[in-house]
Amino acid sequence: MKYLYIVDYWVPFPSSEYGGVISVIAENDVECHDILRDANYDTAYESKIMERVVAASRFILAENEPSGIVESFTT
């Protein structure tokens, strides 16, 4: 079973002026974290990624989609 995670961007102002949101398909929180950690976002705030993953809205997917980032909007 996989989930669609809607994760708030973890880089604070002023490095990220308006924040952002990243949509990720993953089996669990750990896989979601690993995908985001390895995706070339600002790594200075890597310690905040799991915090945002745990707080993210998540939705069960009806079909088995490949894991990965679906959409990303960050500033």
Backbone as CSV, one residue per row, in Angstrom:
resi,resn,N_x,N_y,N_z,CA_x,CA_y,CA_z,C_x,C_y,C_z
1,MET,0.846,-1.168,0.000,0.000,0.000,0.000,0.897,1.239,0.000
2,LYS,0.540,2.212,-0.819,1.298,3.463,-0.875,0.389,4.636,-0.565
3,TYR,1.025,5.726,-0.187,0.328,6.942,0.208,0.827,8.128,-0.601
4,LEU,-0.036,9.104,-0.756,0.355,10.397,-1.285,0.533,11.317,-0.089
5,TYR,1.736,11.790,0.124,2.065,12.715,1.211,2.066,14.135,0.657
6,ILE,1.462,15.054,1.376,1.513,16.475,1.044,2.358,17.124,2.135
7,VAL,3.620,17.379,1.826,4.609,17.803,2.819,4.879,19.304,2.685
8,ASP,4.762,20.029,3.798,5.138,21.441,3.824,6.655,21.546,3.758
9,TYR,7.137,22.472,2.921,8.583,22.676,2.780,9.173,23.111,4.115
10,TRP,10.307,22.570,4.469,10.894,22.713,5.797,11.913,23.842,5.925
11,VAL,12.246,24.518,4.849,13.229,25.600,4.912,12.520,26.891,5.315
12,PRO,12.931,27.517,6.429,12.236,28.705,6.934,12.615,29.991,6.189
13,PHE,11.813,31.025,6.406,12.101,32.364,5.919,13.381,32.847,6.605
14,PRO,14.283,33.535,6.005,14.264,34.126,4.674,14.858,33.238,3.587
15,SER,15.411,32.075,3.950,15.965,31.200,2.914,14.896,30.757,1.924
16,SER,13.707,30.510,2.408,12.566,30.198,1.570,11.509,31.256,1.865
17,GLU,11.337,32.181,0.950,10.489,33.338,1.237,9.039,32.974,1.529
18,TYR,8.453,32.084,0.747,7.041,31.740,0.932,6.819,30.275,1.297
19,GLY,7.875,29.536,1.557,7.721,28.123,1.896,7.475,27.283,0.667
20,GLY,6.515,26.408,0.760,6.204,25.559,-0.374,5.537,24.277,0.066
21,VAL,5.267,23.435,-0.911,4.642,22.145,-0.655,5.214,21.142,-1.664
22,ILE,5.422,19.912,-1.190,5.960,18.852,-2.035,5.050,17.643,-1.894
23,SER,4.598,17.109,-3.026,3.748,15.915,-3.042,4.616,14.707,-3.365
24,VAL,4.547,13.702,-2.492,5.414,12.534,-2.609,4.584,11.263,-2.493
25,ILE,4.879,10.282,-3.335,4.290,8.943,-3.200,5.323,8.077,-2.493
26,ALA,4.897,7.437,-1.390,5.803,6.589,-0.620,5.001,5.550,0.162
27,GLU,5.687,4.471,0.561,5.049,3.411,1.348,4.894,3.781,2.808
28,ASN,5.811,4.611,3.332,5.784,4.957,4.751,6.578,6.236,4.989
29,ASP,6.610,6.691,6.239,7.291,7.937,6.587,8.786,7.877,6.269
30,VAL,9.409,6.749,6.524,10.854,6.623,6.301,11.179,6.741,4.812
31,GLU,10.406,6.069,3.973,10.661,6.163,2.531,10.422,7.587,2.039
32,CYS,9.375,8.232,2.524,9.093,9.612,2.147,10.268,10.512,2.546
33,HIS,10.741,10.368,3.767,11.893,11.142,4.237,13.106,10.926,3.340
34,ASP,13.399,9.675,3.024,14.580,9.365,2.215,14.473,9.966,0.814
35,ILE,13.297,9.922,0.228,13.086,10.514,-1.095,13.351,12.017,-1.043
36,LEU,12.812,12.677,-0.030,13.000,14.120,0.098,14.453,14.476,0.411
37,ARG,15.087,13.699,1.266,16.485,13.954,1.626,17.398,13.859,0.405
38,ASP,17.095,12.933,-0.482,17.948,12.693,-1.644,17.579,13.539,-2.865
39,ALA,16.642,14.468,-2.716,16.106,15.194,-3.875,16.760,16.547,-4.145
40,ASN,17.893,16.823,-3.555,18.641,18.054,-3.824,17.960,19.329,-3.367
41,TYR,17.189,19.269,-2.300,16.665,20.481,-1.676,17.735,21.015,-0.736
42,ASP,17.514,22.148,-0.135,18.467,22.757,0.792,18.724,21.803,1.958
43,THR,19.939,21.289,2.054,20.258,20.284,3.069,20.619,20.889,4.423
44,ALA,20.716,22.211,4.505,21.042,22.848,5.787,19.965,22.587,6.840
45,TYR,18.760,22.265,6.415,17.639,22.036,7.332,17.157,20.590,7.284
46,GLU,18.049,19.683,6.940,17.681,18.275,6.791,17.028,17.698,8.039
47,SER,17.400,18.180,9.209,16.843,17.655,10.462,15.343,17.939,10.589
48,LYS,14.806,18.853,9.811,13.384,19.190,9.882,12.521,18.357,8.932
49,ILE,13.145,17.596,8.034,12.374,16.862,7.025,11.421,15.867,7.679
50,MET,11.911,15.017,8.579,11.053,13.998,9.184,9.919,14.634,9.973
51,GLU,10.191,15.733,10.645,9.152,16.451,11.380,8.005,16.843,10.442
52,ARG,8.339,17.323,9.267,7.317,17.727,8.289,6.627,16.519,7.664
53,VAL,7.365,15.422,7.467,6.768,14.202,6.919,5.714,13.657,7.884
54,VAL,6.038,13.583,9.159,5.113,13.057,10.175,3.858,13.927,10.262
55,ALA,4.015,15.240,10.094,2.878,16.165,10.179,2.088,16.271,8.870
56,ALA,2.587,15.663,7.809,1.965,15.804,6.488,0.599,15.132,6.404
57,SER,-0.253,15.702,5.569,-1.498,15.005,5.210,-1.108,13.856,4.307
58,ARG,-1.788,12.718,4.470,-1.483,11.573,3.606,-2.772,10.889,3.192
59,PHE,-2.753,10.373,1.989,-3.941,9.767,1.397,-3.562,8.416,0.807
60,ILE,-4.367,7.404,1.076,-4.125,6.070,0.525,-4.378,6.104,-0.975
61,LEU,-3.468,5.499,-1.741,-3.632,5.433,-3.189,-4.392,4.169,-3.570
62,ALA,-5.264,4.288,-4.533,-6.058,3.152,-4.990,-5.226,2.191,-5.836
63,GLU,-4.200,2.709,-6.515,-3.347,1.880,-7.360,-1.911,1.968,-6.865
64,ASN,-1.120,0.969,-7.220,0.277,0.933,-6.802,1.121,1.768,-7.754
65,GLU,1.370,3.007,-7.382,2.168,3.928,-8.194,3.630,3.844,-7.762
66,PRO,4.558,4.205,-8.659,5.973,4.210,-8.255,6.245,5.301,-7.223
67,SER,7.144,5.019,-6.305,7.522,5.998,-5.286,8.305,7.132,-5.921
68,GLY,8.144,8.331,-5.353,8.901,9.475,-5.838,8.134,10.759,-5.660
69,ILE,8.763,11.856,-6.035,8.130,13.174,-5.963,7.208,13.320,-7.155
70,VAL,5.965,13.715,-6.871,4.955,13.892,-7.916,4.949,15.344,-8.377
71,GLU,4.995,16.271,-7.434,4.928,17.703,-7.732,5.642,18.454,-6.624
72,SER,6.261,19.574,-6.991,6.981,20.367,-6.004,6.846,21.841,-6.325
73,PHE,6.525,22.618,-5.303,6.527,24.073,-5.414,7.224,24.623,-4.179
74,THR,8.399,25.196,-4.370,9.133,25.808,-3.269,9.667,27.151,-3.705
75,THR,9.876,28.036,-2.739,10.427,29.350,-3.046,11.759,29.531,-2.369
